[in-house]
């Protein structure tokens, strides 16, 4: 009679483990979908606010998480604000990107020699990094900038409009859209090139750096040997 009892015990043990795993997966899926998602910084476009090799938790509930399959959003805690760091779905590729929100619907934006102006007022941006204020886009990218920006010019002649990386506008941000840029202004592929960011594309806001390492370190196995301990638990702003 011991064999059936042993078999039942084994089945009970397997079922309890399976149930625990299923519950853990459901909890993980819920947290990742509606509350917090991990994100890795792959480029230097947000230096020195965010560094290559930073691993972040992203707050997805703040702006209203998207419900899978039905593509509807939960109610937002608040709407995106100027100067927020935002993680969003790229308008061009199947990837997530992080930039700073510098223009809201109805804002008039321009840059003059690398200085941002919003609604005619010079904007103080202590987080911005400029390596070379004379840096410009290549002719192909400048033509692309001209094509999309010309339709949103606040004034002036479209015929002679010739924007560049550090000099463009004034343009008016469309309804239900935002303008985003990287803090590392000379090395950021952002709204200047590809246009306005739809509100629906915004996923969340960086919450905290939970791990960081110097990817280009000379040390072997930098993921373990070049850890930036001072970046742990940093709150990106």
FENDANOR-V462922 format. One record per residue. RES is the residue in one letter. PSI is psi in whole degrees, -180 to 180 (NA if undefined). Layout:
res=RES psi=PSI
res=RES psi=PSI
//
This chain:
res=X psi=-9
res=X psi=-32
res=X psi=-49
res=X psi=-39
res=X psi=-43
res=X psi=-41
res=X psi=-43
res=X psi=-39
res=X psi=-41
res=X psi=-42
res=X psi=-40
res=X psi=-42
res=X psi=-44
res=X psi=-42
res=X psi=-41
res=X psi=-41
res=X psi=-43
res=X psi=-43
res=X psi=-42
res=X psi=-42
res=X psi=-44
res=X psi=-42
res=X psi=-43
res=X psi=-40
res=X psi=-41
res=X psi=-44
res=X psi=-45
res=X psi=-45
res=X psi=-42
res=X psi=-48
res=X psi=-46
res=X psi=-36
res=X psi=-41
res=X psi=-18
res=X psi=-64
res=X psi=137
res=X psi=146
res=X psi=148
res=X psi=140
res=X psi=138
res=X psi=114
res=X psi=-14
res=X psi=172
res=X psi=18
res=X psi=-17
res=X psi=13
res=X psi=143
res=X psi=13
res=X psi=-48
res=X psi=139
res=X psi=152
res=X psi=128
res=X psi=-2
res=X psi=138
res=X psi=127
res=X psi=156
res=X psi=136
res=X psi=128
res=X psi=107
res=X psi=-18
res=X psi=-25
res=X psi=-48
res=X psi=6
res=X psi=104
res=X psi=149
res=X psi=135
res=X psi=125
res=X psi=152
res=X psi=-47
res=X psi=-11
res=X psi=40
res=X psi=155
res=X psi=145
res=X psi=160
res=X psi=137
res=X psi=147
res=X psi=-41
res=X psi=166
res=X psi=157
res=X psi=142
res=X psi=161
res=X psi=139
res=X psi=-1
res=X psi=143
res=X psi=129
res=X psi=139
res=X psi=133
res=X psi=161
res=X psi=127
res=X psi=145
res=X psi=-7
res=X psi=-35
res=X psi=168
res=X psi=73
res=X psi=164
res=X psi=146
res=X psi=153
res=X psi=132
res=X psi=179
res=X psi=136
res=X psi=117
res=X psi=-2
res=X psi=130
res=X psi=169
res=X psi=130
res=X psi=-13
res=X psi=145
res=X psi=121
res=X psi=148
res=X psi=162
res=X psi=139
res=X psi=113
res=X psi=43
res=X psi=-3
res=X psi=128
res=X psi=138
res=X psi=133
res=X psi=121
res=X psi=40
res=X psi=0
res=X psi=133
res=X psi=132
res=X psi=129
res=X psi=120
res=X psi=81
res=X psi=-17
res=X psi=-11
res=X psi=140
res=X psi=129
res=X psi=120
res=X psi=-36
res=X psi=105
res=X psi=-10
res=X psi=-3
res=X psi=139
res=X psi=169
res=X psi=160
res=X psi=164
res=X psi=-38
res=X psi=-45
res=X psi=-35
res=X psi=-38
res=X psi=-38
res=X psi=-43
res=X psi=-44
res=X psi=-41
res=X psi=-48
res=X psi=-35
res=X psi=-31
res=X psi=-34
res=X psi=-12
res=X psi=16
res=X psi=139
res=X psi=-20
res=X psi=175
res=X psi=176
res=X psi=131
res=X psi=-25
res=X psi=-38
res=X psi=17
res=X psi=126
res=X psi=77
res=X psi=159
res=X psi=178
res=X psi=-41
res=X psi=-6
res=X psi=114
res=X psi=168
res=X psi=-173
res=X psi=138
res=X psi=155
res=X psi=129
res=X psi=132
res=X psi=162
res=X psi=146
res=X psi=27
res=X psi=165
res=X psi=164
res=X psi=126
res=X psi=148
res=X psi=156
res=X psi=151
res=X psi=-29
res=X psi=81
res=X psi=-29
res=X psi=-8
res=X psi=41
res=X psi=128
res=X psi=104
res=X psi=-159
res=X psi=-25
res=X psi=-34
res=X psi=-49
res=X psi=-4
res=X psi=-165
res=X psi=152
res=X psi=118
res=X psi=143
res=X psi=-38
res=X psi=-21
res=X psi=-15
res=X psi=123
res=X psi=-44
res=X psi=-168
res=X psi=137
res=X psi=131
res=X psi=-47
res=X psi=144
res=X psi=120
res=X psi=-12
res=X psi=150
res=X psi=139
res=X psi=155
res=X psi=100
res=X psi=-36
res=X psi=19
res=X psi=149
res=X psi=-14
res=X psi=150
res=X psi=149
res=X psi=60
res=X psi=-26
res=X psi=-27
res=X psi=-31
res=X psi=-15
res=X psi=44
res=X psi=135
res=X psi=89
res=X psi=-32
res=X psi=-13
res=X psi=-16
res=X psi=132
res=X psi=15
res=X psi=144
res=X psi=102
res=X psi=135
res=X psi=NA
//
